[in-house]
Amino acid sequence: MSQGKGKKSLPSLSDLIERFSQEDVIAVMEKEYQSAPTKLIPSSLIDDTSYIKDVVVPENTIDAFAAGLKEKGFYNPLVVRSLGDRYELILGRKRFLGAKKAGILSLPCVIVNVGDEEELLMLLADTRDQRDTNVIELGLICLSLKEKFGYTQQTLADLTHQSRSQITNILRIMKLPASIRDDICLGTLSYGHAKALASLSGREVEECAKKIKAERLSVRDAEALVRAGKKLIAPKQEKALLSKYPSASEVSIQAKSVTFRFHNPKEKEKFVLKLLKSKNR
């Protein structure tokens, strides 16, 4: 499609992937931003990064950044983009939260002109290259790229320098309750604990998470707890299904399938008819 004279053409997906899959891309960008013109922007006009604003940062980390900024000031400007008469933070979230805690009213910023997709890729590279990568932060960014821009798990794996199976695990963890994701951010639960919990659902997740924290279980012990929980859950679910479909003589629940058995073809036909009626309601 023609872009029109004087308009900057949008980068292609392959261009973005090539740029943001490189190591230390954010470090290179930050060097560029150090020499770029900065603008002092009132902190009241800057909104937290929309894609990861729900990621909890430990209070002691925010306090450490607040103390450092009070003592030494900003060593790097924040990177923001303009949205109407306000600004959205892109890079420098811990400094931003520390500055708010310290009561600093005006913050040095570099304003960049990027769209949602490039903002997400900047966040992804920044999170990926941190020494203490926050798996919840990484997961939220990957989920947004997948749902909003159709990125495949393989593309996300290439961008994050991880295997496709690791990306699958990270995306599964995003389905855990918010309280458990907060525990992972705060270090109360580990990535290994989260992987084990992600195979459960409903109240069982919360109950297992409480036990893991209360007893300070290792990842191996947490995995054993989850396996034991599944063995207890399955019979209850099987009993409930037999009650709902009495024409079945037996039901077996596996990880990826549910199998019904019948005494005779007539009972099987009753089951199928009841199932079809419930689907058509």
C-alpha positions in Angstrom: 0.0 0.0 0.0 1.3 3.4 -0.9 2.2 5.5 2.2 1.9 9.0 0.5 4.7 11.5 0.0 6.5 12.6 3.2 4.9 10.0 5.4 7.1 7.6 7.2 6.3 4.0 6.3 5.4 1.7 9.1 8.1 -1.0 10.0 7.2 -4.5 8.9 6.9 -7.4 11.3 10.2 -8.8 10.1 11.9 -5.5 10.6 10.6 -5.2 14.1 11.6 -8.8 15.0 15.1 -8.3 13.6 15.5 -5.1 15.6 14.0 -6.2 18.9 15.4 -9.8 19.0 18.9 -8.4 19.3 20.7 -8.6 22.6 21.0 -5.3 24.7 18.7 -3.4 22.2 17.4 -1.3 25.2 20.9 -0.5 26.4 21.7 0.8 22.9 18.4 2.8 22.9 19.1 4.3 26.3 22.5 5.6 25.0 20.7 7.3 22.2 18.2 8.7 24.6 20.9 10.1 26.9 22.0 12.5 24.0 18.4 13.1 22.9 16.6 16.4 23.9 14.7 15.9 27.2 11.6 17.7 28.4 10.6 18.2 32.1 7.1 16.8 32.4 4.9 17.1 35.5 4.6 13.6 37.1 0.8 14.2 37.3 0.6 14.2 33.5 2.4 10.8 33.1 0.3 7.6 33.2 1.8 4.2 34.1 2.5 1.8 31.2 -1.0 0.5 30.3 0.1 -3.0 29.4 2.0 -3.8 32.6 0.4 -1.4 35.1 -1.0 -4.3 37.1 2.4 -5.9 37.7 3.3 -5.4 41.4 6.7 -4.0 42.2 8.0 -4.9 45.7 7.8 -1.9 48.1 11.4 -2.2 49.1 12.4 -1.9 45.4 10.4 1.3 45.1 11.9 2.7 48.3 15.4 2.0 47.0 14.7 3.9 43.8 13.1 6.7 45.7 16.2 7.1 47.9 18.6 6.9 45.0 16.7 9.6 43.0 16.6 11.9 46.0 20.3 11.5 46.5 21.6 11.4 42.9 18.8 12.5 40.6 18.0 10.8 37.2 20.9 9.1 35.5 18.7 8.3 32.5 15.5 10.1 31.4 12.2 8.2 31.3 10.9 7.3 27.8 7.3 8.3 27.2 4.9 8.7 24.3 2.3 11.5 23.9 -1.4 10.5 24.1 -3.6 13.5 23.7 -2.8 16.0 26.4 -1.1 13.3 28.6 1.8 11.0 28.4 2.2 7.2 28.7 5.3 5.8 30.3 7.2 3.2 28.2 10.7 2.7 29.8 11.8 3.5 33.3 8.9 2.1 35.4 10.8 1.5 38.6 12.3 5.0 38.4 8.9 6.4 37.7 7.4 4.7 40.8 10.4 5.7 42.9 10.0 9.3 41.8 6.4 9.4 42.7 7.3 7.9 46.1 10.0 10.5 46.6 7.5 13.3 45.7 9.5 14.5 42.7 7.0 16.7 40.7 8.8 17.1 37.4 10.5 14.2 35.6 13.0 14.4 32.7 11.6 12.5 29.7 12.4 11.7 26.1 9.2 11.7 24.0 9.1 9.1 21.2 6.6 8.6 18.5 5.7 4.9 18.5 2.5 2.9 18.1 1.2 0.2 20.4 3.0 -2.7 18.7 6.4 -1.0 18.9 5.8 0.1 22.5 5.1 -3.6 23.4 8.3 -4.7 21.6 10.3 -2.1 23.5 8.7 -3.3 26.8 9.4 -6.9 25.8 13.1 -6.3 25.1 13.5 -4.2 28.3 11.9 -7.0 30.4 13.8 -9.8 28.7 17.2 -8.1 29.1 16.8 -7.4 32.8 18.8 -9.5 35.2 15.8 -10.2 37.4 13.2 -10.8 34.6 9.7 -10.7 35.9 7.9 -13.6 34.4 4.4 -12.0 34.9 5.5 -8.8 33.2 7.0 -10.9 30.3 3.8 -12.9 30.1 1.4 -9.9 30.0 3.5 -8.4 27.2 3.6 -11.7 25.2 -0.2 -12.1 25.7 -0.9 -8.6 24.4 1.3 -9.2 21.3 -0.4 -12.5 20.7 -4.0 -11.3 21.2 -3.7 -7.8 19.7 -1.2 -8.3 16.9 -1.4 -12.1 16.2 2.2 -13.0 17.2 2.7 -16.7 17.2 4.3 -18.6 20.1 7.3 -19.3 17.9 7.8 -15.6 17.1 7.5 -14.7 20.8 10.1 -17.5 21.5 12.5 -15.9 19.0 12.0 -12.5 20.4 12.5 -13.6 24.1 15.4 -16.0 23.3 13.4 -18.8 24.9 12.0 -22.1 23.7 8.4 -22.4 22.4 7.5 -24.7 25.3 8.7 -22.0 27.8 6.4 -19.4 26.1 3.5 -21.9 26.3 4.2 -22.3 30.1 4.4 -18.5 30.5 1.1 -17.9 28.7 -0.6 -20.6 30.8 0.6 -18.9 34.0 -1.3 -15.7 32.8 -4.5 -17.6 33.5 -3.8 -17.9 37.2 -5.7 -15.7 39.6 -4.4 -12.1 40.1 -3.5 -12.8 43.8 -1.2 -15.6 42.7 0.4 -13.6 40.0 1.1 -10.9 42.6 2.8 -13.5 44.8 5.0 -14.5 41.8 5.9 -10.8 41.3 6.8 -10.4 45.0 8.8 -13.6 45.1 6.5 -15.4 47.5 5.9 -18.0 44.8 8.5 -19.0 42.1 8.1 -19.6 38.4 8.4 -23.3 39.1 5.5 -23.1 41.7 3.5 -21.2 39.1 4.0 -23.8 36.4 2.7 -26.5 38.8 -0.3 -24.4 39.9 -1.2 -23.6 36.3 -2.4 -27.2 35.7 -5.2 -26.7 38.3 -8.3 -24.6 38.2 -10.8 -22.9 40.5 -10.6 -23.1 44.3 -7.9 -25.9 44.1 -5.4 -23.3 42.8 -5.9 -21.0 45.7 -5.9 -23.8 48.3 -2.6 -25.3 46.9 -1.0 -21.9 46.7 -1.8 -21.2 50.4 -0.3 -24.6 51.4 2.8 -24.0 49.3 3.4 -20.6 51.0 2.4 -21.7 54.5 4.7 -24.7 54.5 7.4 -23.2 52.2 7.2 -26.1 49.9 9.9 -26.7 47.3 8.9 -26.8 43.6 9.2 -30.6 43.7 7.0 -30.8 46.7 4.5 -28.4 45.1 4.4 -30.6 42.0 3.6 -33.6 44.2 0.9 -31.7 46.0 -0.7 -30.7 42.7 -0.6 -34.4 41.5 -2.2 -35.5 44.7 -4.9 -32.8 44.5 -5.8 -33.9 41.0 -6.3 -37.5 42.2 -8.7 -36.2 44.8 -10.5 -33.9 42.5 -11.1 -36.4 39.6 -13.4 -38.8 41.6 -15.6 -35.9 42.7 -15.9 -34.7 39.1 -16.6 -38.2 37.8 -19.4 -38.7 40.4 -21.0 -35.4 39.4 -20.9 -36.4 35.7 -22.5 -39.8 36.5 -25.2 -37.9 38.4 -25.9 -35.6 35.5 -25.8 -38.4 32.9 -27.3 -41.5 34.7 -27.5 -43.6 31.4 -23.6 -43.9 31.5 -22.3 -46.8 33.6 -18.8 -45.4 34.1 -16.8 -42.2 33.4 -13.1 -41.6 33.4 -11.4 -38.2 33.5 -7.9 -37.8 32.0 -5.7 -34.8 31.5 -7.1 -34.1 28.0 -10.2 -36.3 27.7 -13.3 -37.5 29.4 -14.5 -41.1 28.5 -18.0 -42.4 29.1 -18.9 -46.1 29.0 -22.4 -47.7 28.7 -24.0 -51.1 29.4 -25.6 -51.2 26.0 -26.2 -49.2 22.8 -29.6 -48.0 24.0 -28.1 -46.3 27.1 -25.5 -44.7 24.8 -28.2 -43.3 22.6 -30.0 -41.8 25.6 -26.8 -40.1 26.6 -26.2 -38.6 23.1 -29.7 -37.3 22.9 -29.5 -35.6 26.3 -26.1 -34.1 25.4 -27.5 -32.7 22.1 -30.5 -31.2 23.9 -28.3 -29.5 26.4 -26.2 -28.0 23.6 -29.2 -26.7 21.7 -30.7 -24.8 24.7 
